[in-house]
Amino acid sequence: MLVEYLPPYSPFLNPIEEFFSSWRWKVYDRHPHTQKALLVAMHAACDDITAESCRGWIRHSRRYFPRCIARDDIRCDVDETM
């Protein structure tokens, strides 16, 4: 049996994190204050996210793959500058 350790978690390796962040802000910007308004805002926010945005998040994630394979520290770059 061979034990392989994974690199530290990075949201950059998971494009769904970028999607969810974008979607959440699109819902928030609609200011839903009732359950029905929230459901409408959630549905509309999905329509606002383009296929090109999704492709961009995937491209961004793929740029981190070589660093992940090399076992570099791939923590969030935003955290490093703050």
N, C-alpha and C positions, 0 to 999 in steps of 0.2 A: 504494500500500500504506500502511495506517495502523497504526502500532505502538501497542498499548494495554498499559499496564503493570498487572499485577494488584496488589492490596494485599498487604501482608505476610500470610503464612499465619496463620490463626487456627483452632484446633480448634472454636471456636464456630460456624463456618460449615459444619461437617461433622458432622451428628448421629451418624454411625456412630462417631465418636470417643467420644461419650458412651456409646453402647451398649457398645462394646468395653471401656471402663473399668469399667462396671457389671458386665458379664459376667465380666471377668477377676477382679474381687474376689469375685464369687459362686462362681467355681471355686476360688479361693484359700481361701475360708472353709470349704470342704469337706475341706481338707487331703489331697488325693490324693497317695499315695506310690508308686503303681504305675501302669503304663501303663493297665491296665484301669480302675483307680479314677479316673484322669485323664479318660479317655473318658466314663465315667459322669458325673463331675462337670461336664464340659463340656456334655453333653446336658441334665442337670438344670438347669444355670444358664440355659440358653436358655428353659426352661419357666418360670423365675422372673421373667423380664422381661415386663412387661405391655405391651399395646398402648397403654395410657394413658401409660406411661413414654416410649414411642417418640414419641407425639404431643407430649408435653412437650418432648422434645429438639428436635423439629422446630420447635415454636413458639419455643423459645429461640434457635435458629439464625436463624429469620426476623426476629427483632428486630434482628439485626446487619446485615441486608441494606441498609437505608438508609445506615448508616455506611460500608459497603463501597462502595456506589455513589458516595458523596461522597468516597471515597478517604481516609477518616479512618484513623488508626492504630488497628487493631483487635486489638492484641496481647492476650493473655490477661489479663483483669482481675485474676486471682489473682496473676500475676507482678508487677503494678503495686503491689499492697499489701504484698508481701513485701520 
